[in-house]
């Protein structure tokens, strides 16, 4: 009788332990919500736009290239697509080497994904410089940039595309 009572208690305890384990698994905690950093991220991207203007006007290709991810894609008006920083560098070098270059970026919007890892930046670029014939040249283009947040928290351009507005 004593043995039967002991077995009975062990079964009850075993069932109780199993029930507790199952209940603990069902009562999983809700994951913590990510902080909303979109305002700070937008400010960082707008600072990147300003950095590009500075790079263009000072003909600093390295400063401009610091904005691009290693595997970025560049598609510009009348240009073949360029993939990777080395190929994009050649295009940027040609763009920022114009004598007397003045660039104005008019950012229309910066939209940062709620996830905080991607953003879209769009607007227009007005560029003025001197052509090969010595005459003033002006160009307005519309652009869209896709920015990607890097593991270190910085933002880099993942895709850069533009088209002449006229």
C-alpha positions in Angstrom: 0.0 0.0 0.0 2.8 2.3 0.9 4.5 1.6 -2.4 1.2 2.3 -4.3 0.8 5.7 -2.5 4.4 6.6 -3.3 4.0 5.8 -7.0 0.7 7.7 -7.0 2.4 10.8 -5.5 5.3 10.6 -8.0 2.9 10.5 -10.9 1.0 13.5 -9.5 4.3 15.4 -9.0 5.5 14.4 -12.5 2.3 15.6 -14.0 2.5 18.9 -12.1 6.1 19.4 -13.2 5.2 18.7 -16.8 2.2 21.0 -16.6 4.4 23.8 -15.2 6.9 23.4 -18.0 4.2 23.5 -20.7 2.6 26.6 -19.0 5.9 28.4 -18.9 6.4 27.7 -22.6 3.0 29.1 -23.4 3.5 32.3 -21.3 6.4 33.6 -23.5 7.2 37.2 -23.0 6.3 39.7 -25.6 9.6 40.9 -27.3 10.7 44.4 -26.3 9.7 47.1 -28.7 12.6 48.7 -30.6 13.2 52.4 -29.8 11.9 54.8 -32.5 15.1 56.4 -33.9 13.6 57.7 -37.1 14.1 61.4 -36.3 17.8 60.9 -35.5 18.2 58.7 -38.5 16.6 61.3 -40.8 19.0 63.9 -39.4 22.0 61.6 -40.1 20.8 61.1 -43.7 20.3 64.8 -44.3 23.8 65.4 -42.9 24.9 62.8 -45.6 23.3 64.9 -48.3 25.2 68.0 -47.0 28.4 66.0 -46.9 27.9 65.1 -50.6 27.4 68.8 -51.5 30.7 69.7 -49.7 32.5 66.8 -51.4 31.3 67.9 -54.8 32.2 71.6 -54.3 35.7 70.7 -52.9 36.2 68.0 -55.6 36.8 65.5 -52.7 36.0 62.1 -54.2 37.0 60.3 -51.0 34.6 62.3 -48.9 31.8 61.5 -51.4 32.7 57.8 -51.5 32.6 57.6 -47.7 28.8 57.8 -48.1 28.5 54.6 -50.2 28.2 51.0 -49.1 30.8 48.7 -50.5 28.1 46.9 -52.7 26.2 50.0 -53.7 24.5 50.5 -57.0 24.6 53.7 -59.0 22.3 54.4 -62.0 22.4 57.9 -63.5 20.9 59.6 -66.6 22.6 58.3 -69.7 25.2 56.3 -67.8 25.5 52.5 -67.5 24.8 51.1 -64.1 27.7 50.9 -61.8 28.0 48.3 -59.0 30.4 48.5 -56.1 32.5 51.4 -54.8 35.4 51.0 -57.2 33.0 51.4 -60.2 31.0 54.2 -58.6 34.2 56.1 -57.8 34.9 56.5 -61.5 31.5 58.0 -62.0 31.7 60.3 -59.0 35.2 61.4 -60.0 33.7 62.6 -63.3 30.8 64.3 -61.7 32.8 66.3 -59.0 35.7 67.2 -61.2 33.8 69.9 -63.2 35.5 73.3 -62.8 33.6 75.8 -60.6 31.1 73.2 -59.6 28.3 74.5 -57.3 25.7 72.0 -56.1 22.4 72.5 -54.3 20.5 69.5 -53.0 16.8 70.1 -52.4 15.7 67.2 -50.3 12.0 66.7 -50.8 11.6 63.9 -48.2 13.5 61.4 -46.1 11.4 58.4 -45.1 13.0 56.0 -42.6 11.5 52.5 -42.2 10.1 51.8 -38.8 12.5 48.9 -38.5 15.3 51.6 -38.6 17.5 49.7 -41.1 16.5 51.3 -44.5 15.5 54.8 -45.6 14.6 56.5 -48.9 15.8 60.1 -49.6 14.5 61.9 -52.6 14.6 65.4 -54.1 16.4 67.4 -56.8 20.0 68.4 -57.4 20.9 71.7 -59.1 24.4 71.7 -60.5 26.2 74.7 -62.1 29.7 74.5 -63.5 31.8 75.5 -66.5 31.6 73.3 -69.6 34.6 72.3 -71.7 34.0 75.2 -74.0 34.2 77.6 -71.0 30.5 78.4 -71.0 28.3 78.0 -67.9 26.5 74.7 -67.7 23.5 74.1 -65.5 21.7 70.8 -64.8 18.8 69.8 -62.7 18.2 66.2 -61.9 15.8 64.3 -59.7 17.3 61.7 -57.4 16.3 58.8 -55.1 18.7 57.3 -52.7 18.2 54.2 -50.7 20.2 54.3 -47.5 21.1 51.3 -45.4 22.1 51.3 -41.7 25.4 49.6 -41.2 26.2 47.4 -38.1 28.2 50.3 -36.6 25.0 52.5 -36.7 26.2 54.7 -39.6 24.1 55.2 -42.7 25.5 54.3 -46.2 24.0 54.7 -49.7 23.0 51.3 -51.0 21.4 52.6 -54.2 21.7 55.9 -56.0 19.6 56.8 -59.0 18.9 60.0 -60.8 17.4 61.3 -64.0 17.7 64.7 -65.6 14.6 66.8 -64.9 14.6 68.5 -68.3 
